[in-house]
Amino acid sequence: MGKNIYGLQFYVEIDKLMIESWMKVCWRFEDISKDKKAQEILEDYDKIKFLLDFQACMICKNFIEIIRK
């Protein structure tokens, strides 16, 4: 706002359902190799979900601090 404009080119609100829906749109699940890769991606997401949530909260908190000034 004012002299500055901020934009984010990623999804800080990402969740497992969003990832699954993107995979369904982009991949044909009949392909077993992609099915395996999809499972790996979802398992990796489960492992780092807490970190992604924390970072999303920090981005939102910092953004709010910036626009309050």
C-alpha positions in Angstrom: 0.0 0.0 0.0 1.2 3.5 -0.5 4.7 3.4 -2.0 4.8 -0.5 -1.8 3.0 -3.3 -3.3 3.5 -6.9 -2.0 2.7 -10.1 -3.8 3.2 -13.7 -3.1 3.7 -16.2 -5.8 3.1 -19.3 -3.8 0.3 -20.8 -1.6 1.1 -20.3 2.0 -2.3 -21.8 2.8 -1.4 -25.1 1.1 -2.9 -28.2 2.5 -3.1 -31.9 1.6 -6.4 -31.6 -0.1 -5.1 -28.9 -2.4 -2.0 -31.0 -3.3 -4.3 -34.0 -4.0 -6.6 -31.9 -6.2 -3.7 -30.5 -8.2 -2.3 -34.0 -8.8 -5.7 -35.2 -10.0 -5.9 -32.4 -12.5 -2.3 -32.7 -13.7 -1.7 -36.5 -13.6 -3.5 -39.6 -14.8 -3.6 -41.9 -11.8 -3.7 -45.0 -14.0 0.0 -44.5 -14.5 1.5 -46.5 -11.6 4.8 -44.6 -11.5 2.9 -41.3 -11.0 0.8 -43.0 -8.4 3.9 -43.9 -6.5 5.3 -40.4 -6.9 2.0 -38.9 -5.7 2.2 -41.0 -2.5 5.8 -39.9 -1.9 4.8 -36.2 -2.3 1.9 -36.6 0.1 4.1 -38.5 2.6 6.7 -35.7 2.4 4.0 -33.1 3.0 2.9 -35.0 6.1 6.5 -34.9 7.4 6.9 -31.1 7.0 3.3 -29.9 7.5 4.1 -28.4 10.9 7.0 -26.4 9.4 4.9 -25.1 6.5 2.1 -24.1 8.8 4.6 -22.3 11.1 6.1 -20.4 8.1 2.7 -19.5 6.8 1.8 -18.0 10.2 5.1 -16.1 10.3 4.5 -14.7 6.8 1.0 -13.5 7.7 2.1 -12.1 11.0 5.0 -10.2 9.4 2.7 -8.9 6.6 0.2 -7.6 9.1 3.0 -5.8 11.0 4.2 -4.2 7.7 0.7 -2.9 6.7 0.0 -1.6 10.2 3.0 0.8 10.0 
